């Protein structure tokens, strides 16, 4: 009924194939996209006034500096709020201890710096990123990696969205320093969740290296291949291999 009352603004897609999960849903949407630019809208967050215009202005500035056809992505900071939209932190990046300026390919192999609900991508990027591989953890992580390896990323250091935290988030904001150093080390070395994520990172890297071998360059290709093949090495050689390749989590 909402689509019918707004003709020309909304297109209702066939949902008869069943539940796909978040990444599968966004993969389906990207497969349908044909616009010059795409923004992702999801979750129960609140877009601030000027979000579209300010992000688009940043994209246009980047386009003026890059060659035509370059895959480009802009993302922004978020304001962290509680379920009633009361401010918890003016900056998501500071709240979780991220440095969005560290957006080189090697750094992003093991962390995602961009929230999908703040992203704007051009056609060159989303056409290159699709179809999203089944190995992807989340759609924004995959799109950001493709942008880092084949194009350019710009960060707008201002919140354009109220990022709601309510205790039932599928993906939420964990404040930096909340866990002790011992707890972090124990989770890193022994935690099953960490192992799951690292395996997913390595699968991502393998797909990136295979799909974009001719666009990544020798160094980036090597970094992706080292991470992809990390499980073929003994436990005590893994850290050294990642360190020598320059693959380090930037947190």
N, C-alpha and C positions, 0 to 999 in steps of 0.2 A: 504493500500500500504506500509505503514511503517512496519507493522508486516510481510508482505510478503518479504520485503527486508532484514529483520533481523530474519531469521528462527532459532528457538530454543531459542530466547531471549524474545519474546513477545507471549502472548496468548490472542487472541481477544475473549471476552465473549459476549454472546448473550444479546443485549440491547433491545429486543422486548417487555420487560415488562414495558417499559416507564420510566418516571422520578421517582427517588427514593429520591432525596435530598442527601446532603452530608453524613449523617449518614447511610442512606439506601444503598448508593453506597459502602461505606466502609464495611458495613455488608455483602453485596454480595461478595466483594473481599475476606474478611476473610473466608467466607464459602467455597471459592475455594482454599484457601491456603493449601499447603502441604510441604513447605520447612522447614528446621530446624530453620530458622530465617526469620523475616519479617520486612521490613522498609516501611513506608508510604510516597508516593510521590504525592503531589498535590499542588494546588495554583500556583501563578506566582512568586514564590520565586526562589532564586539561591543557589544551593548547592556549598559549598566551597570545594576546593581540600582537599582530605584526610577525608572527612566526613564519608564515609563508613568504611574505615580502622580504624580510631580513635575510632569510636563508637563500632566497632566490638572488638577492643582490650580491651575496657572497659568491654564489655560483657564477654569476656574470662577471665578477671581477676576476675569478680564476680563469674563466674562458678567454678573457682578453689577454691573458698571459701565456696560454698554452696553445699548442697547435690544434687545428680543427680535427675533430674525431677522437680526441684523447678521452679515455674513460675518467670521469670526474665524480667526486663525492664530497658533499658538505655535511657536517654534523655539528651539533651544538651541545652546550651544557644543559643541565636540567636543575630545577629547584626541587629538592626533596621535601615532601610534605606528608603529613599523616592522613588518615582516612577522611578527616574533616577539613583537609586542605590547610591545616596550620603548618607553618614552616618549621622544618627540622634542620635544614641546611640550605643556604643560598646557592650552593654549588655541589652537584653530584660528584664531579671530578675530585674536589677536595674531600668530600665526605668519605669516599671509598679509597682515596689515595692513588688515583690514576693521573698520569701525565699525558694528555692527548697529543702533545707536541711530539712525543715519541711514536711516530706512526710509520716507521720504515718497515719493510716487509719482514725482516728477521724478528723484530719486536712483536709483530702482530701474529706470528705463527703460534704463540702460546698465550695470547690474551686478546680480548676484544675491548676496544676503547670506545666504540660507537654504539649508542642506543638506537635501535631501528626506528623508534618513534620520533627521532630528531633528524633523520637522514633525508637528504635530497640527492638523487642520482640522475645522471643524464642517460640518454638512450644508449650511447656507446658503452657505458658500464653495465647497464642491466641486460643488454643483449649479449654481452660477453659473459656475464655471470650465469645466465640461464642456459640449460636447465639446472636447477639446484641439485647437487648430488644427494643421494640418500644418506651419505655419511655425515652430512652437515649437522652440527649441534643446534644452531639457530641461524635463521636466514641472514640476520645482520652481520654475524660473524663471517659468514662466507662472502657476502658482498664486500665487506671491508677488506678482507684478505685479497680479493681479486683487484680491488682498487689500489691497494698498496703495491701489489706485484706488477700491475700493468698500466697504472695511471697515476692520478694525484688525489690527495685527500686534503681538504681544508677544514679547520676547526674554528667555529664561531664561539668565542669565549664569553658567552652570555646565555642564560637560561631562556629557552623558548617554550618550555613545557613544565607543568607541575607534575612531578613524578610521585604518584600516590603510593604510600606504604601502609598496609593494613593488616599484616600478619598472615595473609593468605596468598601472597604474591607467588606466581610460578617462578618468576625471576625478580629478585628484589635487590636492594642496596644494603650491603653489609659495611658498616662504618669501619674505617681503618683503625687499627690499634685495639679493637674490641677483644680479640683473642690474645693470649699471652704468647711470647716468642716460643716457649716450649710447646704450647698447644699447636702453633702454626707448623713448627718443625715436625711434630709427631703426625699431624695431618698430612703434611707433604710427603713424608717418607713411608708412612704406614697406612694411611687412609685409603679405603676402597674407593671413595668418591674421587680422590685425586687420581688414582690409577685409571678409573673410567674416563676422566677428562683427558688425561695424557694419551690414552689409547685413541680417543676421538681426535685429538690434535694431530697425532701421527697419521691417521686415516685422511684427515683434511689435507695434510701436506702431500701425501701420496697422490691424491686427485689433482691438486694444484700443479704438481710437477709434471704429471702426465698430460693434463689438459692444456697447460700454458707453457710448455717447455720452450717454445719458440719466442715467447714474449717476456719471460721472466729475466733473462740474462743468466750468465754463467754462475755468478755468486749466489743469486737468489735460488736458482735451480739446485745448486749444491746444498744450500741450507735446508730447502724443502726435502731433499733426498735423505739427508742425515737424520732429520726428524722422522721421516717416513720409515726408515730402516733401523730405528733406535732399538727395537726389540730383538734384533739379530745379534746385538752385542751383550756381553756379560753385564751384570748390574753395575760393576765397579768401573766399567769403561764408558757408560752412557753419559755421565756428567762431563767427562773430558771431551767426548765427541761433540756434544752440544756447545760446550764452551769454545772449542777451537773453530767451530763453524760460525760462531757469533750468534747462536740462537739462545736468547736469554729472556726470561719473563721480566718485563720492565716494571716490576713492582717489588 
